[in-house]
Amino acid sequence: MNAKVKFWIVFSLIAVFIIGGTAGYFGERYLVHKRHEPGPGDRDRRGPHFPTVEILAKELSLSQAQQDQIREIFKRNEDRLEVFGEEFHKRLGEMRSQIKDEIDAVLTPEQKQKLEAMIDEYIGRRKAPHEDMRRDPSRQTDKGDVK
């Protein structure tokens, strides 16, 4: 075989290998495992948060007196929001308990055990990221934030 032909065969194989690897990498990254980009209708699972006093001050060009008044408004309403949150979580817990009792009435004892294991696993997975955030001392909240 001619040296030129051997060169072109080797060059073609290398080029096909590189193109295949690149296509596989980007195909896997952007087609198979698409990352969900939040759209305009999407929102954070925890819900929208009211902007901090600093953000309001910057965006609205608030004077220092206005900032102080807004901080005072946040402080005055903090207790009301906390009571509302406690009531909400209590009521939500009652509803979940009632739904679980109704589901348990339909299940066999073996199914109930499996359901309990599923619930425990779900709760464990759900709490894990929040535990990490609570332990991270670099996360600080603004004193003007609504909790």
N, C-alpha and C positions, 0 to 999 in steps of 0.2 A: 504494500500500500504506500502511496505517495505521502511524504511528510506533510504537505499542505492539507491533504484530506484528513490525516490523523489529527492535525491541529484543529481543524474545523469541527470534527466529531467531538473531541475533548472540550473545546470551547462551547459548543452547543449543549453538551451534557451539563457543564458547570452553569451555564446561563439558565437552563431549564431548572436545575436544582435551586438556584438562588431565587428565581421567579416563583417557583412552587413554595419555597419556604416563606418568602415575603407574603405571597397570597394567603397561605395558611395562617400566618401570624395575624394579619389584618382581618381576615375572614373570621377567625376565632374571636378576635377582640371586638369587632364591630358588628358582626352578624349573629354569631352564636351566643355570645355573652354580652348582649347590649346592656349598657348602663342606662338606667332610667334617668333621663333628663327631665326635671320638673317642668311641667308646662304651665300655662297661665291659670288653669283650673286646679292645679295641684297645690297642696299646702303641706306644711310641716305636720307630722302626725300629732304633735302636741298642740297644734293650733297656732293661730297667729298671736304674736306678742305685741303688746303696745310698745311703741318706741320709748327708749330711755329719755331722761330729761336732757342729756347731752345731745342726743340725736335731734330731739325737738328744737333745742336751742340753736343748733347748727342749721337745720333745715328751715326753721321759721324765723331766724335772727331774733331770738328772744333776748330781752334785757335781763339783767341779773335779778331784778325785782320779779319779773314774770317767772323766771326759773325757780325762785324761792317759793312763789305762790303755787306753782305746779307741784313742787316737792311736798308742800304742805297738803295739797289735795290728795296726793298719793298716800301720805301718812294717815290722813283722816279716814280714808276708805279702806285701808289695809285690813282692819278687823272685819269689816263687812264682807270683803272678798274671801277672807279666811273662813268665816262662818258658812258662807255660801258653798265653798269648796268642800268643807266637811259634810254638810248636808247632802251635797251632790254625790259624794263618794259613798256615804252611808246608804242612800237610796239606790244607787247603782249596785252596791253589794247585795242589798235585799232582793233586787230584781234578778241578779245572777243566781243567787241561792234558790229562788223560787223556780227559775228555769231548770236548774240542775236537778232539783227534786222531781220535777215533772219528767225529765229525761230518765232519771234513775228508775222511775215507776215503770218505764217501758223496757228497760234492759234486764238481761239475766245477770246473776251474780258475777259470772266470768267477764261479761261485757262491762259491768260496773268497775271491776278491778282494772281492766284495760283503759277505761275512760279516766280513772283516777291517775294512772301512770301517765297518760297523755297530757292531762291537765298539769300535773307536777312538772313534766318536761317543758311544757310551754311556758309555765311561770318561771322556771329556771332560766330558760333562754331569754325571756323578756326582761328579767331583772338584771342579768349579767352586764349589759352595756350601761345601765343606770348606776350600778355599783361602781363601775370604773370611773364614771363622771363624778360621783360623790367623793371618791378618794383623791381626785386630781386637785391639788391645792392651787393650780394655776387658773382654775375656773373661778372667777369672782363675779358676783352680781353687783350691779350698780344699786346704790342705796335708793335711787329714785325709781327703780323698776317696780312694777306691780308683780307680786308673787303669784 
